[in-house]
Amino acid sequence: MEIPLFPLRTVLFPGMRLPLRVFEDRYLAMTRELLETPGPFGVVLIRQGEETGRSVVPYAVGTTAMIEGVREGQGGSLMVSAKGVQRFRLVRMLSPRPYPRGEVELIDDRDWVPSVTLTRALESVRATFPVYFRLALAMTDQWARGLSLPREPHGLVDFVAQWLQVDEEAKQRLIEGEASDRVGHLAELLDDLLTRTRDEVVEYQRGKFRALGSAN
């Protein structure tokens, strides 16, 4: 399968919405072609190079996306709303036309093997993420209602990963691998994040109370 590629400094997960400001000629051409003949394009995290550069080296696993809406922006740019659909593995880069293109293999996330290790990791994620999510919201004085988490392993990782306050390289690791690898790594990340966020919330609340005291 050959698709247009959009290398970014962002990891896109299936089901995740992605706003894009398209202003380079090559990506404007890609967007217009996709509007004329709707189809998927691939979002891949940049391993080396810059978003506006010509010699970009992407990671090997990314996510296909579909355009959901487009509006005119300033200076001839396009404001694109897209949504992640399915993971893929990049087989090889193809000659630009003029935008980057690649030959890819789609990854079927419906195919996963149950195991004791996977079950334990799933239980850990389902128990830990709601706690982490509420703590993260507490840092902005918000609160969360009950969360309905996906049951399937890949769907769970795709949903949870969007909310994690980690760098894009950590998210890239989450998008790669089989179900047991992805969920296991997610469980480890959440354990570390939970400890760190608890400490941050304590400091935030101390600072908030100190500010209230000084105001009085």
C-alpha positions in Angstrom: 0.0 0.0 0.0 1.4 3.4 -1.0 0.3 6.5 0.9 1.3 10.1 1.3 3.3 10.7 4.5 3.3 13.7 6.8 6.4 13.6 9.1 5.7 15.5 12.3 7.1 16.1 15.8 3.9 14.4 17.1 2.9 10.8 17.5 -0.6 10.1 16.3 -2.6 7.2 17.8 -5.7 5.6 16.2 -8.8 7.5 17.3 -6.8 10.6 18.2 -7.8 13.9 16.5 -5.0 16.0 15.0 -5.2 19.7 14.0 -2.8 20.7 11.3 -1.8 24.0 9.9 -0.6 23.2 6.3 1.5 25.9 4.7 4.3 24.3 2.7 3.6 23.9 -1.0 4.2 20.2 -1.1 1.8 19.5 1.8 -0.8 21.9 0.3 -0.6 19.9 -2.9 -1.0 16.7 -0.8 -4.0 18.0 1.0 -5.7 19.2 -2.2 -5.2 15.8 -3.8 -6.7 14.1 -0.7 -9.7 16.4 -0.9 -10.2 15.6 -4.6 -9.6 11.8 -4.1 -10.3 11.0 -0.4 -7.9 8.5 1.1 -5.6 8.0 4.0 -2.2 9.7 4.6 0.4 8.6 7.1 1.6 10.5 10.2 5.1 9.4 11.3 7.3 10.9 14.1 10.5 12.5 12.9 13.6 10.6 14.0 16.1 13.0 12.4 15.5 16.3 10.6 13.0 19.1 10.7 9.3 19.3 9.8 10.0 21.8 7.1 13.2 20.1 5.9 13.6 17.9 2.8 15.8 15.2 4.3 13.7 13.8 7.1 14.2 10.4 8.6 11.0 9.1 10.2 10.4 6.2 12.7 9.2 3.0 11.1 5.8 2.8 12.8 3.1 5.4 12.4 -0.7 5.8 12.0 -2.9 6.4 9.0 -5.2 9.4 9.2 -8.3 10.7 7.4 -9.1 14.4 6.8 -12.4 15.3 8.5 -12.5 19.0 7.7 -10.5 21.8 6.1 -10.8 25.6 6.2 -8.8 28.4 4.7 -6.1 29.9 7.0 -4.0 33.1 6.8 -1.5 33.5 4.0 -2.9 30.8 1.8 -2.5 28.1 4.5 -5.1 25.4 5.2 -6.4 24.5 8.7 -6.9 20.7 8.6 -8.7 18.5 11.1 -7.7 14.9 10.8 -8.2 11.7 12.8 -6.0 8.7 13.4 -7.3 5.4 12.0 -4.8 2.5 12.0 -1.2 1.7 12.8 1.2 0.9 10.0 4.7 -0.2 9.5 6.8 1.8 7.0 8.4 -0.6 4.5 10.3 1.9 2.5 10.3 5.6 1.4 9.3 6.3 -2.2 10.2 9.2 -4.5 8.5 12.5 -3.4 5.5 13.6 -5.6 6.4 16.4 -4.4 5.3 15.4 -0.9 6.9 12.4 0.9 5.4 9.0 0.2 5.9 5.6 1.5 5.1 1.9 1.0 3.4 0.7 4.2 2.0 -2.4 5.8 -1.2 -1.9 7.8 -1.1 -3.5 11.3 -4.2 -5.5 12.3 -4.8 -4.6 16.0 -7.6 -7.1 16.2 -5.0 -9.8 16.2 -3.5 -10.3 19.7 -2.5 -13.2 21.9 -3.9 -13.5 25.5 -1.4 -14.2 28.2 -1.1 -13.9 32.0 1.5 -11.2 31.6 -0.9 -9.2 29.3 -3.8 -9.6 31.7 -1.8 -8.3 34.7 -0.6 -5.3 32.7 -4.2 -4.6 31.6 -5.4 -4.7 35.2 -2.6 -2.4 36.2 -3.4 0.2 33.5 -7.1 0.1 34.3 -6.4 0.7 38.0 -3.7 3.3 37.6 -4.8 5.5 34.8 -8.0 6.9 36.4 -5.9 7.9 39.5 -3.3 9.6 37.3 -5.9 11.3 35.2 -7.6 12.8 38.3 -4.3 14.0 39.7 -3.3 15.6 36.5 -6.6 17.5 36.3 -6.2 18.6 39.9 -3.1 20.5 38.8 -5.5 22.8 36.8 -8.3 22.8 39.4 -10.4 20.5 37.2 -12.2 17.3 38.1 -13.0 14.2 36.1 -16.1 12.0 36.0 -15.9 8.2 35.8 -13.9 7.0 32.8 -15.0 4.3 30.4 -11.9 2.6 29.2 -11.7 0.5 26.1 -11.5 -3.3 26.7 -9.2 -4.3 23.9 -5.5 -4.0 24.6 -4.6 -1.9 21.6 -7.6 0.3 22.0 -6.7 0.9 25.6 -3.2 2.0 24.8 -4.4 4.2 22.0 -6.9 5.9 24.3 -4.7 6.3 27.4 -1.5 7.4 25.5 -3.1 10.6 24.3 -3.4 11.9 27.9 0.1 11.1 29.1 2.5 14.0 29.9 5.6 12.3 28.4 7.8 13.2 25.5 7.1 12.1 22.0 9.8 9.4 22.0 8.1 7.7 24.9 4.8 7.8 23.0 6.6 6.4 19.9 7.5 3.3 22.0 3.9 3.0 23.0 2.8 2.9 19.4 5.2 0.1 18.4 5.1 -3.6 19.1 2.6 -6.3 20.0 -0.2 -6.0 22.5 1.8 -7.3 25.4 4.7 -5.0 24.7 2.5 -1.9 24.3 0.4 -2.5 27.4 3.4 -3.6 29.5 5.3 -0.4 28.6 2.2 1.7 29.3 1.8 0.1 32.8 5.5 1.0 33.6 5.0 4.5 32.4 1.9 5.0 34.4 3.6 3.8 37.6 6.3 6.4 37.2 3.9 9.1 36.2 1.7 8.4 39.2 4.5 8.8 41.6 5.8 12.0 39.9 2.3 13.5 39.6 1.5 12.9 43.2 4.5 14.8 44.3 3.7 17.6 41.9 0.1 17.9 43.2 1.4 18.1 46.8 3.7 21.0 45.8 1.0 22.7 43.8 -1.4 22.5 46.7 1.2 23.8 49.2 2.0 26.7 46.9 -1.7 27.5 46.5 -2.4 27.5 50.2 0.7 29.6 50.8 -0.6 32.1 48.3 -4.0 32.2 50.0 -2.4 32.7 53.4 -0.3 35.6 52.1 -3.4 37.2 50.6 -5.0 37.3 54.0 
